[in-house]
């Protein structure tokens, strides 16, 4: 069975703050954000809505992609999200 790794972008209810991360278990990680089980940025800014993700077979590629996205502008992140999720729906229930 192939292990997958996920690059993801989450936001708050008003879509004003974006967070980009990498995980090996997307469902669990987003649940942790939603339940505010993880101290830090996402808890402080109420970032609980999954709006974008990509799947990788290799953690190195997922981390490279995370750095690429984090290094880009906010506009590039918004364009990335809106290309696959124009309404900024919470994708959590679909994973």
N, C-alpha and C positions, 0 to 999 in steps of 0.2 A: 504494500500500500504506500503510495506516494504521500509524503508530508508536504503540506502547502504553507506558504507564508503570505501575509497580506500587508499591503501598503493601504492605509486608510486615511480619510479626512473626515473629521467630525466638526460640528458647529453647535452653537446654542440655539435656542428657540427663535431668535430674531435674525439668525444667520449673519451676525456681526463679527464673531470671533471664530477663527479657523484653527484647528489643531491637526497636525499630520503625524502619524505614527506607523509602526510596524509591529506585527504580532504573528505568532504561530497558531493562534486560536481566536479568530475574529469574533465569533459569537460571544465567547467568554469575556474578551477584552471590552467589547462594547457594553455588555451587561455590567461590568465593573464600573465603567464610566457612568452609565445610567443610574446605578445604585450609589454612586459617589464613594466607592470603596477604595479609590486610589487618591491619596493626597497629592496636591500639586495644582498645576495649571488648569487641568480640565475640571477639577472639583471647584476651584476658586471662581472660574468663569462659567460654570454651569454648562459645560460642553457635553451634551448627551446624545446628539442626533448624528447618526451615520449618514453621510451624503455622497460618499465616493469610496470605492475600493478597487484594488487590482490584486490579482492572484499570481504568485510566483512559486516555482518548484525549488528555488535556491534562495536561502536567506541573504546571501551576499548581493544578489540582484535586487531583492526587496529593499535592502538598506541603501544601495546605490540610488534607487529610484526615490526613496524618501529624501535623501540629501539633495537630489536634483530638484524635487518639488519644493522643499524648504528653502532652497537657494533662489527660487523664482519669485516673481512679484505676486502680490495678492491678486492682481488681475488675471495672471496666468492660472492661478488656483481656481478662481471663479469660472474662468472659461472651461477648464478641465471638468469641473463639477457640472456646469450647465450643458455641456455636450452630451452627457449621459443621464443627467438628472435635472432637467430644466426647471422643475417645480420645487427643487430642494426637498423632496420627500425623504422621510426617514427610511432608510433601506434595511434597518435591523430585522424587521419581520420577514424579509425576503432572503435572509442568509441561512 
